[in-house]
C-alpha cells in the first residue's frame, strides 16, 4: 500500500527499542506511530530552545521598560 509519508530507517539500541515498545503498547499504537509522536515532541522542544536563545539575547541588550499602563496609553 502506498503512503504519502516519508520513511526513515534508523538504528537504535536495545534499550531504546524496548522503551518504544513499552510506550507503544501502553498507548495501544504501533511502534512507528509512537516514534513519530516522540520525534515531533523532540522537534518542538528544540524549537523552544532555539527561540529561547533568541529571546535571551534580545533581553541582554540595553532596553527601557515601560509599565503596562504606560504602554497602552
mmCIF file as Biopython writes it, N, C-alpha, C and O atoms, coordinates in Angstrom:
data_model
#
loop_
_atom_site.group_PDB
_atom_site.id
_atom_site.type_symbol
_atom_site.label_atom_id
_atom_site.label_alt_id
_atom_site.label_comp_id
_atom_site.label_asym_id
_atom_site.label_entity_id
_atom_site.label_seq_id
_atom_site.pdbx_PDB_ins_code
_atom_site.Cartn_x
_atom_site.Cartn_y
_atom_site.Cartn_z
_atom_site.occupancy
_atom_site.B_iso_or_equiv
_atom_site.auth_seq_id
_atom_site.auth_asym_id
_atom_site.pdbx_PDB_model_num
ATOM 1   N N  . UNK A ? 1  ? 0.852  -1.178 0.000  1.0 0.0 1  A 1 
ATOM 2   C CA . UNK A ? 1  ? 0.000  0.000  0.000  1.0 0.0 1  A 1 
ATOM 3   C C  . UNK A ? 1  ? 0.893  1.235  0.000  1.0 0.0 1  A 1 
ATOM 4   O O  . UNK A ? 1  ? 1.821  1.335  0.802  1.0 0.0 1  A 1 
ATOM 5   N N  . UNK A ? 2  ? 0.614  2.162  -0.889 1.0 0.0 2  A 1 
ATOM 6   C CA . UNK A ? 2  ? 1.395  3.395  -0.995 1.0 0.0 2  A 1 
ATOM 7   C C  . UNK A ? 2  ? 1.033  4.336  0.136  1.0 0.0 2  A 1 
ATOM 8   O O  . UNK A ? 2  ? -0.090 4.336  0.641  1.0 0.0 2  A 1 
ATOM 9   N N  . UNK A ? 3  ? 2.013  5.137  0.519  1.0 0.0 3  A 1 
ATOM 10  C CA . UNK A ? 3  ? 1.780  6.111  1.580  1.0 0.0 3  A 1 
ATOM 11  C C  . UNK A ? 3  ? 2.410  7.437  1.195  1.0 0.0 3  A 1 
ATOM 12  O O  . UNK A ? 3  ? 3.392  7.471  0.454  1.0 0.0 3  A 1 
ATOM 13  N N  . UNK A ? 4  ? 1.856  8.510  1.689  1.0 0.0 4  A 1 
ATOM 14  C CA . UNK A ? 4  ? 2.408  9.837  1.428  1.0 0.0 4  A 1 
ATOM 15  C C  . UNK A ? 4  ? 3.513  10.190 2.414  1.0 0.0 4  A 1 
ATOM 16  O O  . UNK A ? 4  ? 4.248  11.157 2.216  1.0 0.0 4  A 1 
ATOM 17  N N  . UNK A ? 5  ? 3.624  9.400  3.478  1.0 0.0 5  A 1 
ATOM 18  C CA . UNK A ? 5  ? 4.629  9.655  4.498  1.0 0.0 5  A 1 
ATOM 19  C C  . UNK A ? 5  ? 5.990  9.186  4.024  1.0 0.0 5  A 1 
ATOM 20  O O  . UNK A ? 5  ? 6.093  8.188  3.309  1.0 0.0 5  A 1 
ATOM 21  N N  . UNK A ? 6  ? 7.027  9.894  4.414  1.0 0.0 6  A 1 
ATOM 22  C CA . UNK A ? 6  ? 8.399  9.506  4.102  1.0 0.0 6  A 1 
ATOM 23  C C  . UNK A ? 6  ? 8.880  8.496  5.122  1.0 0.0 6  A 1 
ATOM 24  O O  . UNK A ? 6  ? 8.507  8.568  6.293  1.0 0.0 6  A 1 
ATOM 25  N N  . UNK A ? 7  ? 9.695  7.565  4.696  1.0 0.0 7  A 1 
ATOM 26  C CA . UNK A ? 7  ? 10.257 6.562  5.590  1.0 0.0 7  A 1 
ATOM 27  C C  . UNK A ? 7  ? 11.693 6.937  5.916  1.0 0.0 7  A 1 
ATOM 28  O O  . UNK A ? 7  ? 12.451 7.372  5.049  1.0 0.0 7  A 1 
ATOM 29  N N  . UNK A ? 8  ? 12.051 6.759  7.179  1.0 0.0 8  A 1 
ATOM 30  C CA . UNK A ? 8  ? 13.411 6.995  7.642  1.0 0.0 8  A 1 
ATOM 31  C C  . UNK A ? 8  ? 13.857 5.733  8.368  1.0 0.0 8  A 1 
ATOM 32  O O  . UNK A ? 8  ? 13.195 5.282  9.303  1.0 0.0 8  A 1 
ATOM 33  N N  . UNK A ? 9  ? 14.955 5.177  7.946  1.0 0.0 9  A 1 
ATOM 34  C CA . UNK A ? 9  ? 15.493 3.989  8.605  1.0 0.0 9  A 1 
ATOM 35  C C  . UNK A ? 9  ? 16.536 4.427  9.627  1.0 0.0 9  A 1 
ATOM 36  O O  . UNK A ? 9  ? 17.467 5.158  9.290  1.0 0.0 9  A 1 
ATOM 37  N N  . UNK A ? 10 ? 16.385 3.987  10.862 1.0 0.0 10 A 1 
ATOM 38  C CA . UNK A ? 10 ? 17.340 4.315  11.908 1.0 0.0 10 A 1 
ATOM 39  C C  . UNK A ? 10 ? 17.704 3.056  12.680 1.0 0.0 10 A 1 
ATOM 40  O O  . UNK A ? 10 ? 16.955 2.080  12.705 1.0 0.0 10 A 1 
ATOM 41  N N  . UNK A ? 11 ? 18.854 3.104  13.299 1.0 0.0 11 A 1 
ATOM 42  C CA . UNK A ? 11 ? 19.282 2.015  14.180 1.0 0.0 11 A 1 
ATOM 43  C C  . UNK A ? 11 ? 19.253 2.538  15.605 1.0 0.0 11 A 1 
ATOM 44  O O  . UNK A ? 11 ? 19.766 3.621  15.884 1.0 0.0 11 A 1 
ATOM 45  N N  . UNK A ? 12 ? 18.654 1.774  16.506 1.0 0.0 12 A 1 
ATOM 46  C CA . UNK A ? 12 ? 18.562 2.188  17.906 1.0 0.0 12 A 1 
ATOM 47  C C  . UNK A ? 12 ? 19.102 1.078  18.794 1.0 0.0 12 A 1 
ATOM 48  O O  . UNK A ? 12 ? 19.189 -0.082 18.390 1.0 0.0 12 A 1 
ATOM 49  N N  . UNK A ? 13 ? 19.456 1.455  19.993 1.0 0.0 13 A 1 
ATOM 50  C CA . UNK A ? 13 ? 19.937 0.466  20.958 1.0 0.0 13 A 1 
ATOM 51  C C  . UNK A ? 13 ? 18.774 -0.409 21.422 1.0 0.0 13 A 1 
ATOM 52  O O  . UNK A ? 13 ? 17.604 -0.078 21.225 1.0 0.0 13 A 1 
ATOM 53  N N  . UNK A ? 14 ? 19.123 -1.517 22.034 1.0 0.0 14 A 1 
ATOM 54  C CA . UNK A ? 14 ? 18.084 -2.409 22.568 1.0 0.0 14 A 1 
ATOM 55  C C  . UNK A ? 14 ? 17.228 -1.695 23.611 1.0 0.0 14 A 1 
ATOM 56  O O  . UNK A ? 14 ? 16.016 -1.900 23.680 1.0 0.0 14 A 1 
ATOM 57  N N  . UNK A ? 15 ? 17.871 -0.858 24.418 1.0 0.0 15 A 1 
ATOM 58  C CA . UNK A ? 15 ? 17.138 -0.145 25.470 1.0 0.0 15 A 1 
ATOM 59  C C  . UNK A ? 15 ? 16.111 0.809  24.868 1.0 0.0 15 A 1 
ATOM 60  O O  . UNK A ? 15 ? 14.989 0.907  25.366 1.0 0.0 15 A 1 
ATOM 61  N N  . UNK A ? 16 ? 16.482 1.504  23.812 1.0 0.0 16 A 1 
ATOM 62  C CA . UNK A ? 16 ? 15.547 2.429  23.158 1.0 0.0 16 A 1 
ATOM 63  C C  . UNK A ? 16 ? 14.406 1.645  22.519 1.0 0.0 16 A 1 
ATOM 64  O O  . UNK A ? 16 ? 13.245 2.042  22.621 1.0 0.0 16 A 1 
ATOM 65  N N  . UNK A ? 17 ? 14.725 0.550  21.870 1.0 0.0 17 A 1 
ATOM 66  C CA . UNK A ? 17 ? 13.687 -0.265 21.240 1.0 0.0 17 A 1 
ATOM 67  C C  . UNK A ? 17 ? 12.709 -0.797 22.274 1.0 0.0 17 A 1 
ATOM 68  O O  . UNK A ? 17 ? 11.501 -0.813 22.038 1.0 0.0 17 A 1 
ATOM 69  N N  . UNK A ? 18 ? 13.219 -1.229 23.411 1.0 0.0 18 A 1 
ATOM 70  C CA . UNK A ? 18 ? 12.344 -1.742 24.472 1.0 0.0 18 A 1 
ATOM 71  C C  . UNK A ? 18 ? 11.461 -0.630 25.039 1.0 0.0 18 A 1 
ATOM 72  O O  . UNK A ? 18 ? 10.282 -0.846 25.319 1.0 0.0 18 A 1 
ATOM 73  N N  . UNK A ? 19 ? 12.038 0.552  25.204 1.0 0.0 19 A 1 
ATOM 74  C CA . UNK A ? 19 ? 11.258 1.681  25.722 1.0 0.0 19 A 1 
ATOM 75  C C  . UNK A ? 19 ? 10.143 2.057  24.754 1.0 0.0 19 A 1 
ATOM 76  O O  . UNK A ? 19 ? 9.007  2.288  25.168 1.0 0.0 19 A 1 
ATOM 77  N N  . UNK A ? 20 ? 10.468 2.118  23.469 1.0 0.0 20 A 1 
ATOM 78  C CA . UNK A ? 20 ? 9.453  2.447  22.463 1.0 0.0 20 A 1 
ATOM 79  C C  . UNK A ? 20 ? 8.371  1.369  22.439 1.0 0.0 20 A 1 
ATOM 80  O O  . UNK A ? 20 ? 7.184  1.679  22.338 1.0 0.0 20 A 1 
ATOM 81  N N  . UNK A ? 21 ? 8.779  0.112  22.532 1.0 0.0 21 A 1 
ATOM 82  C CA . UNK A ? 21 ? 7.802  -0.980 22.521 1.0 0.0 21 A 1 
ATOM 83  C C  . UNK A ? 21 ? 6.850  -0.867 23.715 1.0 0.0 21 A 1 
ATOM 84  O O  . UNK A ? 21 ? 5.641  -1.048 23.565 1.0 0.0 21 A 1 
ATOM 85  N N  . UNK A ? 22 ? 7.388  -0.572 24.885 1.0 0.0 22 A 1 
ATOM 86  C CA . UNK A ? 22 ? 6.539  -0.430 26.078 1.0 0.0 22 A 1 
ATOM 87  C C  . UNK A ? 22 ? 5.590  0.760  25.959 1.0 0.0 22 A 1 
ATOM 88  O O  . UNK A ? 22 ? 4.412  0.658  26.303 1.0 0.0 22 A 1 
ATOM 89  N N  . UNK A ? 23 ? 6.103  1.881  25.475 1.0 0.0 23 A 1 
ATOM 90  C CA . UNK A ? 23 ? 5.255  3.068  25.315 1.0 0.0 23 A 1 
ATOM 91  C C  . UNK A ? 23 ? 4.168  2.829  24.279 1.0 0.0 23 A 1 
ATOM 92  O O  . UNK A ? 23 ? 3.021  3.229  24.477 1.0 0.0 23 A 1 
ATOM 93  N N  . UNK A ? 24 ? 4.519  2.184  23.181 1.0 0.0 24 A 1 
ATOM 94  C CA . UNK A ? 24 ? 3.540  1.904  22.135 1.0 0.0 24 A 1 
ATOM 95  C C  . UNK A ? 24 ? 2.450  0.962  22.655 1.0 0.0 24 A 1 
ATOM 96  O O  . UNK A ? 24 ? 1.266  1.147  22.374 1.0 0.0 24 A 1 
ATOM 97  N N  . UNK A ? 25 ? 2.868  -0.041 23.410 1.0 0.0 25 A 1 
ATOM 98  C CA . UNK A ? 25 ? 1.892  -0.979 23.974 1.0 0.0 25 A 1 
ATOM 99  C C  . UNK A ? 25 ? 0.986  -0.261 24.977 1.0 0.0 25 A 1 
ATOM 100 O O  . UNK A ? 25 ? -0.228 -0.463 24.983 1.0 0.0 25 A 1 
ATOM 101 N N  . UNK A ? 26 ? 1.591  0.579  25.825 1.0 0.0 26 A 1 
ATOM 102 C CA . UNK A ? 26 ? 0.806  1.327  26.810 1.0 0.0 26 A 1 
ATOM 103 C C  . UNK A ? 26 ? -0.267 2.182  26.138 1.0 0.0 26 A 1 
ATOM 104 O O  . UNK A ? 26 ? -1.403 2.258  26.604 1.0 0.0 26 A 1 
ATOM 105 N N  . UNK A ? 27 ? 0.120  2.827  25.027 1.0 0.0 27 A 1 
ATOM 106 C CA . UNK A ? 27 ? -0.794 3.742  24.338 1.0 0.0 27 A 1 
ATOM 107 C C  . UNK A ? 27 ? -1.609 3.051  23.247 1.0 0.0 27 A 1 
ATOM 108 O O  . UNK A ? 27 ? -2.416 3.685  22.567 1.0 0.0 27 A 1 
ATOM 109 N N  . UNK A ? 28 ? -1.389 1.739  23.087 1.0 0.0 28 A 1 
ATOM 110 C CA . UNK A ? 28 ? -2.114 0.942  22.098 1.0 0.0 28 A 1 
ATOM 111 C C  . UNK A ? 28 ? -1.997 1.536  20.692 1.0 0.0 28 A 1 
ATOM 112 O O  . UNK A ? 28 ? -2.990 1.719  19.988 1.0 0.0 28 A 1 
ATOM 113 N N  . UNK A ? 29 ? -0.751 1.831  20.308 1.0 0.0 29 A 1 
ATOM 114 C CA . UNK A ? 29 ? -0.457 2.344  18.971 1.0 0.0 29 A 1 
ATOM 115 C C  . UNK A ? 29 ? 0.735  1.561  18.413 1.0 0.0 29 A 1 
ATOM 116 O O  . UNK A ? 29 ? 1.494  0.962  19.175 1.0 0.0 29 A 1 
ATOM 117 N N  . UNK A ? 30 ? 0.900  1.563  17.100 1.0 0.0 30 A 1 
ATOM 118 C CA . UNK A ? 30 ? 2.083  0.916  16.528 1.0 0.0 30 A 1 
ATOM 119 C C  . UNK A ? 30 ? 3.365  1.637  16.962 1.0 0.0 30 A 1 
ATOM 120 O O  . UNK A ? 30 ? 3.351  2.827  17.275 1.0 0.0 30 A 1 
ATOM 121 N N  . UNK A ? 31 ? 4.456  0.897  16.971 1.0 0.0 31 A 1 
ATOM 122 C CA . UNK A ? 31 ? 5.736  1.498  17.369 1.0 0.0 31 A 1 
ATOM 123 C C  . UNK A ? 31 ? 6.093  2.677  16.475 1.0 0.0 31 A 1 
ATOM 124 O O  . UNK A ? 31 ? 6.608  3.683  16.964 1.0 0.0 31 A 1 
ATOM 125 N N  . UNK A ? 32 ? 5.832  2.575  15.178 1.0 0.0 32 A 1 
ATOM 126 C CA . UNK A ? 32 ? 6.159  3.671  14.261 1.0 0.0 32 A 1 
ATOM 127 C C  . UNK A ? 32 ? 5.388  4.938  14.623 1.0 0.0 32 A 1 
ATOM 128 O O  . UNK A ? 32 ? 5.926  6.042  14.536 1.0 0.0 32 A 1 
ATOM 129 N N  . UNK A ? 33 ? 4.139  4.778  15.025 1.0 0.0 33 A 1 
ATOM 130 C CA . UNK A ? 33 ? 3.332  5.934  15.434 1.0 0.0 33 A 1 
ATOM 131 C C  . UNK A ? 33 ? 3.905  6.566  16.696 1.0 0.0 33 A 1 
ATOM 132 O O  . UNK A ? 33 ? 3.977  7.791  16.799 1.0 0.0 33 A 1 
ATOM 133 N N  . UNK A ? 34 ? 4.310  5.744  17.651 1.0 0.0 34 A 1 
ATOM 134 C CA . UNK A ? 34 ? 4.876  6.258  18.895 1.0 0.0 34 A 1 
ATOM 135 C C  . UNK A ? 34 ? 6.186  6.987  18.618 1.0 0.0 34 A 1 
ATOM 136 O O  . UNK A ? 34 ? 6.432  8.056  19.177 1.0 0.0 34 A 1 
ATOM 137 N N  . UNK A ? 35 ? 7.025  6.417  17.762 1.0 0.0 35 A 1 
ATOM 138 C CA . UNK A ? 35 ? 8.294  7.075  17.421 1.0 0.0 35 A 1 
ATOM 139 C C  . UNK A ? 35 ? 8.025  8.416  16.746 1.0 0.0 35 A 1 
ATOM 140 O O  . UNK A ? 35 ? 8.711  9.399  17.027 1.0 0.0 35 A 1 
ATOM 141 N N  . UNK A ? 36 ? 7.038  8.465  15.863 1.0 0.0 36 A 1 
ATOM 142 C CA . UNK A ? 36 ? 6.685  9.722  15.200 1.0 0.0 36 A 1 
ATOM 143 C C  . UNK A ? 36 ? 6.236  10.765 16.219 1.0 0.0 36 A 1 
ATOM 144 O O  . UNK A ? 36 ? 6.649  11.922 16.144 1.0 0.0 36 A 1 
ATOM 145 N N  . UNK A ? 37 ? 5.391  10.361 17.175 1.0 0.0 37 A 1 
ATOM 146 C CA . UNK A ? 37 ? 4.938  11.286 18.218 1.0 0.0 37 A 1 
ATOM 147 C C  . UNK A ? 37 ? 6.110  11.809 19.038 1.0 0.0 37 A 1 
ATOM 148 O O  . UNK A ? 37 ? 6.193  13.003 19.322 1.0 0.0 37 A 1 
ATOM 149 N N  . UNK A ? 38 ? 7.013  10.913 19.416 1.0 0.0 38 A 1 
ATOM 150 C CA . UNK A ? 38 ? 8.169  11.312 20.218 1.0 0.0 38 A 1 
ATOM 151 C C  . UNK A ? 38 ? 9.101  12.232 19.439 1.0 0.0 38 A 1 
ATOM 152 O O  . UNK A ? 38 ? 9.649  13.179 20.003 1.0 0.0 38 A 1 
ATOM 153 N N  . UNK A ? 39 ? 9.285  11.965 18.161 1.0 0.0 39 A 1 
ATOM 154 C CA . UNK A ? 39 ? 10.137 12.800 17.331 1.0 0.0 39 A 1 
ATOM 155 C C  . UNK A ? 39 ? 9.534  14.194 17.167 1.0 0.0 39 A 1 
ATOM 156 O O  . UNK A ? 39 ? 10.253 15.192 17.218 1.0 0.0 39 A 1 
ATOM 157 N N  . UNK A ? 40 ? 8.224  14.264 16.972 1.0 0.0 40 A 1 
ATOM 158 C CA . UNK A ? 40 ? 7.558  15.568 16.864 1.0 0.0 40 A 1 
ATOM 159 C C  . UNK A ? 40 ? 7.718  16.356 18.158 1.0 0.0 40 A 1 
ATOM 160 O O  . UNK A ? 40 ? 7.967  17.561 18.118 1.0 0.0 40 A 1 
ATOM 161 N N  . UNK A ? 41 ? 7.580  15.697 19.300 1.0 0.0 41 A 1 
ATOM 162 C CA . UNK A ? 41 ? 7.766  16.360 20.586 1.0 0.0 41 A 1 
ATOM 163 C C  . UNK A ? 41 ? 9.197  16.866 20.739 1.0 0.0 41 A 1 
ATOM 164 O O  . UNK A ? 41 ? 9.420  17.983 21.207 1.0 0.0 41 A 1 
ATOM 165 N N  . UNK A ? 42 ? 10.158 16.045 20.343 1.0 0.0 42 A 1 
ATOM 166 C CA . UNK A ? 42 ? 11.568 16.449 20.432 1.0 0.0 42 A 1 
ATOM 167 C C  . UNK A ? 42 ? 11.844 17.665 19.550 1.0 0.0 42 A 1 
ATOM 168 O O  . UNK A ? 42 ? 12.591 18.558 19.947 1.0 0.0 42 A 1 
ATOM 169 N N  . UNK A ? 43 ? 11.253 17.706 18.370 1.0 0.0 43 A 1 
ATOM 170 C CA . UNK A ? 43 ? 11.441 18.855 17.479 1.0 0.0 43 A 1 
ATOM 171 C C  . UNK A ? 43 ? 10.830 20.121 18.073 1.0 0.0 43 A 1 
ATOM 172 O O  . UNK A ? 43 ? 11.400 21.204 17.937 1.0 0.0 43 A 1 
ATOM 173 N N  . UNK A ? 44 ? 9.689  19.997 18.723 1.0 0.0 44 A 1 
ATOM 174 C CA . UNK A ? 44 ? 9.079  21.153 19.392 1.0 0.0 44 A 1 
ATOM 175 C C  . UNK A ? 44 ? 9.977  21.662 20.512 1.0 0.0 44 A 1 
ATOM 176 O O  . UNK A ? 44 ? 10.125 22.871 20.686 1.0 0.0 44 A 1 
ATOM 177 N N  . UNK A ? 45 ? 10.573 20.754 21.268 1.0 0.0 45 A 1 
ATOM 178 C CA . UNK A ? 45 ? 11.485 21.163 22.346 1.0 0.0 45 A 1 
ATOM 179 C C  . UNK A ? 45 ? 12.718 21.862 21.789 1.0 0.0 45 A 1 
ATOM 180 O O  . UNK A ? 45 ? 13.180 22.848 22.362 1.0 0.0 45 A 1 
ATOM 181 N N  . UNK A ? 46 ? 13.253 21.366 20.686 1.0 0.0 46 A 1 
ATOM 182 C CA . UNK A ? 46 ? 14.400 22.006 20.042 1.0 0.0 46 A 1 
ATOM 183 C C  . UNK A ? 46 ? 14.024 23.408 19.571 1.0 0.0 46 A 1 
ATOM 184 O O  . UNK A ? 46 ? 14.804 24.349 19.719 1.0 0.0 46 A 1 
ATOM 185 N N  . UNK A ? 47 ? 12.828 23.541 19.003 1.0 0.0 47 A 1 
ATOM 186 C CA . UNK A ? 47 ? 12.360 24.844 18.543 1.0 0.0 47 A 1 
ATOM 187 C C  . UNK A ? 47 ? 12.224 25.804 19.719 1.0 0.0 47 A 1 
ATOM 188 O O  . UNK A ? 47 ? 12.630 26.962 19.624 1.0 0.0 47 A 1 
ATOM 189 N N  . UNK A ? 48 ? 11.659 25.335 20.819 1.0 0.0 48 A 1 
ATOM 190 C CA . UNK A ? 48 ? 11.519 26.175 22.013 1.0 0.0 48 A 1 
ATOM 191 C C  . UNK A ? 48 ? 12.877 26.633 22.526 1.0 0.0 48 A 1 
ATOM 192 O O  . UNK A ? 48 ? 13.038 27.787 22.924 1.0 0.0 48 A 1 
ATOM 193 N N  . UNK A ? 49 ? 13.852 25.732 22.516 1.0 0.0 49 A 1 
ATOM 194 C CA . UNK A ? 49 ? 15.202 26.084 22.959 1.0 0.0 49 A 1 
ATOM 195 C C  . UNK A ? 49 ? 15.793 27.156 22.064 1.0 0.0 49 A 1 
ATOM 196 O O  . UNK A ? 49 ? 16.386 28.117 22.555 1.0 0.0 49 A 1 
ATOM 197 N N  . UNK A ? 50 ? 15.638 27.004 20.756 1.0 0.0 50 A 1 
ATOM 198 C CA . UNK A ? 50 ? 16.163 27.973 19.797 1.0 0.0 50 A 1 
ATOM 199 C C  . UNK A ? 50 ? 15.550 29.351 20.023 1.0 0.0 50 A 1 
ATOM 200 O O  . UNK A ? 50 ? 16.268 30.348 20.099 1.0 0.0 50 A 1 
ATOM 201 N N  . UNK A ? 51 ? 14.222 29.409 20.130 1.0 0.0 51 A 1 
ATOM 202 C CA . UNK A ? 51 ? 13.576 30.704 20.325 1.0 0.0 51 A 1 
ATOM 203 C C  . UNK A ? 51 ? 13.888 31.280 21.700 1.0 0.0 51 A 1 
ATOM 204 O O  . UNK A ? 51 ? 13.911 32.500 21.869 1.0 0.0 51 A 1 
ATOM 205 N N  . UNK A ? 52 ? 14.127 30.422 22.680 1.0 0.0 52 A 1 
ATOM 206 C CA . UNK A ? 52 ? 14.548 30.889 23.999 1.0 0.0 52 A 1 
ATOM 207 C C  . UNK A ? 52 ? 15.899 31.577 23.942 1.0 0.0 52 A 1 
ATOM 208 O O  . UNK A ? 52 ? 16.112 32.588 24.611 1.0 0.0 52 A 1 
ATOM 209 N N  . UNK A ? 53 ? 16.813 31.037 23.147 1.0 0.0 53 A 1 
ATOM 210 C CA . UNK A ? 53 ? 18.120 31.668 22.983 1.0 0.0 53 A 1 
ATOM 211 C C  . UNK A ? 53 ? 18.000 33.035 22.320 1.0 0.0 53 A 1 
ATOM 212 O O  . UNK A ? 53 ? 18.691 33.978 22.707 1.0 0.0 53 A 1 
ATOM 213 N N  . UNK A ? 54 ? 17.135 33.144 21.333 1.0 0.0 54 A 1 
ATOM 214 C CA . UNK A ? 54 ? 16.912 34.431 20.680 1.0 0.0 54 A 1 
ATOM 215 C C  . UNK A ? 54 ? 16.342 35.432 21.681 1.0 0.0 54 A 1 
ATOM 216 O O  . UNK A ? 54 ? 16.775 36.583 21.731 1.0 0.0 54 A 1 
ATOM 217 N N  . UNK A ? 55 ? 15.372 34.993 22.476 1.0 0.0 55 A 1 
ATOM 218 C CA . UNK A ? 55 ? 14.758 35.878 23.464 1.0 0.0 55 A 1 
ATOM 219 C C  . UNK A ? 55 ? 15.782 36.324 24.503 1.0 0.0 55 A 1 
ATOM 220 O O  . UNK A ? 55 ? 15.808 37.496 24.879 1.0 0.0 55 A 1 
ATOM 221 N N  . UNK A ? 56 ? 16.623 35.408 24.970 1.0 0.0 56 A 1 
ATOM 222 C CA . UNK A ? 56 ? 17.642 35.741 25.960 1.0 0.0 56 A 1 
ATOM 223 C C  . UNK A ? 56 ? 18.618 36.775 25.401 1.0 0.0 56 A 1 
ATOM 224 O O  . UNK A ? 56 ? 19.031 37.696 26.106 1.0 0.0 56 A 1 
ATOM 225 N N  . UNK A ? 57 ? 18.983 36.614 24.127 1.0 0.0 57 A 1 
ATOM 226 C CA . UNK A ? 57 ? 19.896 37.577 23.501 1.0 0.0 57 A 1 
ATOM 227 C C  . UNK A ? 57 ? 19.257 38.953 23.420 1.0 0.0 57 A 1 
ATOM 228 O O  . UNK A ? 57 ? 19.909 39.961 23.695 1.0 0.0 57 A 1 
ATOM 229 N N  . UNK A ? 58 ? 17.991 39.000 23.047 1.0 0.0 58 A 1 
ATOM 230 C CA . UNK A ? 58 ? 17.292 40.285 22.951 1.0 0.0 58 A 1 
ATOM 231 C C  . UNK A ? 58 ? 17.169 40.947 24.321 1.0 0.0 58 A 1 
ATOM 232 O O  . UNK A ? 58 ? 17.297 42.166 24.435 1.0 0.0 58 A 1 
ATOM 233 N N  . UNK A ? 59 ? 16.921 40.147 25.361 1.0 0.0 59 A 1 
ATOM 234 C CA . UNK A ? 59 ? 16.768 40.712 26.697 1.0 0.0 59 A 1 
ATOM 235 C C  . UNK A ? 59 ? 18.091 41.174 27.293 1.0 0.0 59 A 1 
ATOM 236 O O  . UNK A ? 59 ? 18.105 41.984 28.220 1.0 0.0 59 A 1 
ATOM 237 N N  . UNK A ? 60 ? 19.201 40.667 26.768 1.0 0.0 60 A 1 
ATOM 238 C CA . UNK A ? 60 ? 20.500 41.054 27.317 1.0 0.0 60 A 1 
ATOM 239 C C  . UNK A ? 60 ? 20.928 42.435 26.833 1.0 0.0 60 A 1 
ATOM 240 O O  . UNK A ? 60 ? 21.835 43.033 27.412 1.0 0.0 60 A 1 
ATOM 241 N N  . UNK A ? 61 ? 20.301 42.946 25.796 1.0 0.0 61 A 1 
ATOM 242 C CA . UNK A ? 61 ? 20.624 44.278 25.281 1.0 0.0 61 A 1 
ATOM 243 C C  . UNK A ? 61 ? 19.986 45.327 26.174 1.0 0.0 61 A 1 
ATOM 244 O O  . UNK A ? 61 ? 19.006 45.069 26.873 1.0 0.0 61 A 1 
ATOM 245 N N  . UNK A ? 62 ? 20.569 46.518 26.131 1.0 0.0 62 A 1 
ATOM 246 C CA . UNK A ? 62 ? 20.029 47.606 26.942 1.0 0.0 62 A 1 
ATOM 247 C C  . UNK A ? 62 ? 18.637 47.967 26.424 1.0 0.0 62 A 1 
ATOM 248 O O  . UNK A ? 62 ? 18.456 48.307 25.255 1.0 0.0 62 A 1 
ATOM 249 N N  . UNK A ? 63 ? 17.682 47.884 27.312 1.0 0.0 63 A 1 
ATOM 250 C CA . UNK A ? 63 ? 16.305 48.191 26.938 1.0 0.0 63 A 1 
ATOM 251 C C  . UNK A ? 63 ? 15.696 49.096 27.999 1.0 0.0 63 A 1 
ATOM 252 O O  . UNK A ? 63 ? 16.168 49.161 29.135 1.0 0.0 63 A 1 
ATOM 253 N N  . UNK A ? 64 ? 14.667 49.773 27.611 1.0 0.0 64 A 1 
ATOM 254 C CA . UNK A ? 64 ? 13.920 50.562 28.592 1.0 0.0 64 A 1 
ATOM 255 C C  . UNK A ? 64 ? 12.569 49.883 28.773 1.0 0.0 64 A 1 
ATOM 256 O O  . UNK A ? 64 ? 11.886 49.543 27.807 1.0 0.0 64 A 1 
ATOM 257 N N  . UNK A ? 65 ? 12.209 49.697 30.021 1.0 0.0 65 A 1 
ATOM 258 C CA . UNK A ? 65 ? 10.968 49.006 30.338 1.0 0.0 65 A 1 
ATOM 259 C C  . UNK A ? 65 ? 9.876  50.017 30.623 1.0 0.0 65 A 1 
ATOM 260 O O  . UNK A ? 65 ? 10.121 51.052 31.243 1.0 0.0 65 A 1 
ATOM 261 N N  . UNK A ? 66 ? 8.681  49.718 30.173 1.0 0.0 66 A 1 
ATOM 262 C CA . UNK A ? 66 ? 7.520  50.557 30.428 1.0 0.0 66 A 1 
ATOM 263 C C  . UNK A ? 66 ? 6.468  49.713 31.138 1.0 0.0 66 A 1 
ATOM 264 O O  . UNK A ? 66 ? 6.332  48.515 30.891 1.0 0.0 66 A 1 
ATOM 265 N N  . UNK A ? 67 ? 5.747  50.356 32.006 1.0 0.0 67 A 1 
ATOM 266 C CA . UNK A ? 67 ? 4.684  49.644 32.690 1.0 0.0 67 A 1 
ATOM 267 C C  . UNK A ? 67 ? 3.548  49.361 31.706 1.0 0.0 67 A 1 
ATOM 268 O O  . UNK A ? 67 ? 3.496  49.928 30.615 1.0 0.0 67 A 1 
ATOM 269 N N  . UNK A ? 68 ? 2.664  48.493 32.104 1.0 0.0 68 A 1 
ATOM 270 C CA . UNK A ? 68 ? 1.526  48.147 31.255 1.0 0.0 68 A 1 
ATOM 271 C C  . UNK A ? 68 ? 0.696  49.394 30.943 1.0 0.0 68 A 1 
ATOM 272 O O  . UNK A ? 68 ? 0.309  49.619 29.797 1.0 0.0 68 A 1 
ATOM 273 N N  . UNK A ? 69 ? 0.432  50.188 31.956 1.0 0.0 69 A 1 
ATOM 274 C CA . UNK A ? 69 ? -0.401 51.381 31.741 1.0 0.0 69 A 1 
ATOM 275 C C  . UNK A ? 69 ? 0.276  52.399 30.827 1.0 0.0 69 A 1 
ATOM 276 O O  . UNK A ? 69 ? -0.393 53.063 30.036 1.0 0.0 69 A 1 
ATOM 277 N N  . UNK A ? 70 ? 1.611  52.527 30.932 1.0 0.0 70 A 1 
ATOM 278 C CA . UNK A ? 70 ? 2.319  53.443 30.027 1.0 0.0 70 A 1 
ATOM 279 C C  . UNK A ? 70 ? 2.279  52.943 28.586 1.0 0.0 70 A 1 
ATOM 280 O O  . UNK A ? 70 ? 2.138  53.738 27.657 1.0 0.0 70 A 1 
ATOM 281 N N  . UNK A ? 71 ? 2.398  51.666 28.400 1.0 0.0 71 A 1 
ATOM 282 C CA . UNK A ? 71 ? 2.434  51.101 27.063 1.0 0.0 71 A 1 
ATOM 283 C C  . UNK A ? 71 ? 1.089  51.239 26.350 1.0 0.0 71 A 1 
ATOM 284 O O  . UNK A ? 71 ? 1.045  51.362 25.125 1.0 0.0 71 A 1 
ATOM 285 N N  . UNK A ? 72 ? 0.004  51.218 27.104 1.0 0.0 72 A 1 
ATOM 286 C CA . UNK A ? 72 ? -1.321 51.227 26.492 1.0 0.0 72 A 1 
ATOM 287 C C  . UNK A ? 72 ? -2.051 52.557 26.636 1.0 0.0 72 A 1 
ATOM 288 O O  . UNK A ? 72 ? -3.281 52.595 26.610 1.0 0.0 72 A 1 
ATOM 289 N N  . UNK A ? 73 ? -1.308 53.642 26.785 1.0 0.0 73 A 1 
ATOM 290 C CA . UNK A ? 73 ? -1.950 54.972 26.862 1.0 0.0 73 A 1 
ATOM 291 C C  . UNK A ? 73 ? -2.569 55.345 25.553 1.0 0.0 73 A 1 
ATOM 292 O O  . UNK A ? 73 ? -3.151 56.423 25.430 1.0 0.0 73 A 1 
#
